[in-house]
Amino acid sequence: MFTILIVDDEAEIRDGLASLNWPTIGYEIAGVGAHGLEALALMEERPVDVILTDIRMPFMDGIQLLGAIKEKYPFVKVIILSGYDDFEYAKQALKLGASDYLLKPTIIEDLFAIFKELHRKMINEKQIEYRQATLERKERLLSRMLRVNFLKELLAGMMSQDDIEQSAAEAEFILSQESDYQVSILSLDRLRNGVSGVGKKEFRLIVFSLDNMLSELWEAKDLGYHYVDPETARCYFIGRDIDSRDEMLKLKKQLGACMGLWQSTFTIGIGVSVTNIEQVHVSYRSAELALASSGEGNRLCIGEYVDVDNRTGISEPVMEDSPSPKGAHYIIEEAKKYVRQNYSKNVTLKKVAEHVHVTPNYLSALFKETGENYIQFLTVLRIEQAKTLLKDPGNKIYEVVEMVGYSDPAYFSATFKKFVGKTPLEYRLSMEQ
């Protein structure tokens, strides 16, 4: 059987169409969507042979969807549903490659007649199309994977010049020794504290639609390169020879047109401009710091130079509409606040760094600047909490061990004695005297 995806912003229409007896003419329903972006996201998850779509829809209409399908899935057939007033759009759709169109209200016999004829044609085409589409899809996925991996390593600053040149060629990343590069990071304010509370289906749609739109609004305009983190929906940009502030303001406005889809405002951190590709990680750290210091969000934050090698001379980012940027001090305070709230769990440096949106190495360096490393801060906090809990005779010692985040009582006892000078039992007895 061939699969159909039905797309219409009116739930009554799309559910009604989906309820028809499609198997009798050789089709099954692959899914339903309320607009073009949702349809494209669904097509990423499972193969679709035919799309039956309305023309007028929010976020991405039928004509835009048709254009995107012909570019990414050239062998997928599209049937257009059109109201009488939209007949000119239907003719435009046929010119763009739609297989056929139907006027609303739809007569079921006419609908099935069109799909029966389409079924006959697809039987003849299917085998050749499938082989070619599969090969092209594999090539796209491989190219995309190489591009994303290269961008991640480039931002991390862990590549030699030779590695950069080789990986850039494999990832089809155009290098230029005479270009300026500038990193920007875009974050949905709704997701600043993580993705808990957002359903998996909704989150996948957010990630997919962001990535899809940014391909058109950023890379297609030759502004540079981008990728969207599938775990956080955070967007990373490498701009080349552009005024990133102006371009990000434009991008923020364009994405804002889909506020109903994101259900969130955006905050953007912009790093310093660097003059060679090897220094892109400096711009990235600058953007990272600016974003982490953005306060209430929904702002454009301009970072300043960060010495990522020596960790000295860290500058404060400049934020629009913000008279008092907080910089590295803000990051440390947020990190310590998070640890105080989670010391009873397995709170690793990596988890804390993810919470404040910096790398573990950077956070470790910031802790050292306060006079103690991360492990010292966490251990002292846990021991002080243990001392308080031990004063209550209702708390068993083995319970206190777990309550302050330790799993090994012997290790806890040795650590406690090192810091307090007494074992947990000796300390409790001394409190009772």
Secondary structure as UniProt FT lines:
FT   STRAND          2..7
FT   HELIX           11..18
FT   HELIX           22..25
FT   STRAND          27..33
FT   HELIX           36..45
FT   STRAND          50..54
FT   HELIX           62..72
FT   TURN            74..75
FT   STRAND          77..82
FT   HELIX           84..86
FT   HELIX           87..95
FT   TURN            96..97
FT   STRAND          100..103
FT   HELIX           108..156
FT   HELIX           161..170
FT   TURN            171..172
FT   TURN            177..178
FT   STRAND          181..188
FT   HELIX           189..191
FT   TURN            192..193
FT   TURN            196..197
FT   HELIX           200..217
FT   HELIX           219..221
FT   STRAND          224..228
FT   TURN            230..232
FT   STRAND          235..240
FT   HELIX           244..256
FT   TURN            257..258
FT   HELIX           259..262
FT   STRAND          266..274
FT   HELIX           277..279
FT   HELIX           280..292
FT   TURN            295..296
FT   STRAND          300..302
FT   TURN            308..310
FT   STRAND          318..319
FT   TURN            320..321
FT   HELIX           327..342
FT   TURN            343..344
FT   HELIX           349..356
FT   HELIX           360..369
FT   TURN            370..371
FT   HELIX           374..390
FT   TURN            393..394
FT   HELIX           397..403
FT   TURN            404..405
FT   HELIX           409..420
FT   HELIX           424..432
//
